[in-house]
């Protein structure tokens, strides 16, 4: 019994199809979720971080929001420090 049903390959958007907004705020919700995920992961120790996922989330956030607009989310969460880098960096092991 499958717990989650994922759309079939044929149901995925084609390169020529336009993305469809479900709520009208999809981009904002996704950007906020990425920001919160990045903040949560960066607060963890190096050993606890999901480094690859974190780097990919940062890359997606930067591409979707841009560095100039990232300050909007920083203003929404004043006690949170998030480091948004522009490209993937090697993991810094602190032991």
C-alpha positions in Angstrom: 0.0 0.0 0.0 1.5 3.3 -1.1 1.2 6.2 1.4 1.7 8.9 -1.1 0.5 9.2 -4.6 2.8 11.1 -6.9 1.7 12.2 -10.4 2.9 10.1 -13.2 5.6 11.2 -15.6 3.0 12.2 -18.1 1.3 14.5 -15.6 4.4 16.6 -15.1 4.5 20.0 -16.8 6.2 20.1 -20.2 8.8 22.8 -21.0 6.3 24.7 -23.0 3.6 24.7 -20.3 3.1 27.6 -18.0 3.3 26.9 -14.2 -0.1 27.0 -12.6 -0.6 28.9 -9.4 -2.8 27.1 -6.9 -3.3 29.9 -4.3 -2.0 33.0 -6.0 0.6 33.1 -3.3 2.5 30.0 -4.2 5.9 31.7 -4.8 5.7 33.5 -1.5 4.8 30.4 0.4 7.6 28.4 -1.2 10.2 31.2 -0.6 9.2 31.5 3.0 9.4 27.7 3.5 12.8 27.7 2.0 14.0 30.6 4.2 12.7 28.8 7.3 14.3 25.5 6.3 17.7 27.3 5.6 17.5 29.0 9.0 16.6 25.8 10.8 19.4 23.8 9.1 22.0 26.5 9.7 21.2 26.6 13.4 22.2 23.0 13.7 25.7 21.8 14.3 27.7 20.7 11.2 27.2 17.1 12.0 23.4 17.5 12.2 23.0 19.5 9.1 21.7 18.0 5.9 24.5 19.8 4.0 23.6 18.8 0.4 19.9 19.7 0.9 20.9 22.9 2.6 23.2 24.0 -0.3 20.5 23.1 -2.8 17.8 25.0 -0.8 20.1 28.1 -0.7 20.6 27.9 -4.5 16.9 27.5 -5.1 16.1 30.4 -2.7 18.7 32.7 -4.4 17.4 31.8 -7.9 13.7 32.3 -6.9 14.0 35.3 -4.6 17.4 36.9 -5.3 19.7 38.5 -2.8 18.0 41.9 -3.1 14.7 40.5 -2.0 16.0 38.2 0.7 16.1 41.1 3.2 12.3 41.0 3.2 12.4 37.6 4.9 15.2 38.7 7.2 12.9 41.5 8.3 10.1 39.1 9.0 12.3 37.0 11.3 14.6 39.5 13.1 16.1 37.0 15.6 17.2 34.6 12.8 20.6 34.8 11.0 20.7 33.2 7.6 23.7 32.9 5.4 22.7 32.9 1.7 25.7 32.1 -0.5 25.6 32.4 -4.3 27.1 29.1 -5.2 27.8 25.7 -3.6 30.7 25.7 -1.2 32.7 22.8 0.2 31.5 21.6 3.5 33.3 23.1 6.4 33.9 20.4 9.0 34.2 21.6 12.5 35.2 18.9 14.9 
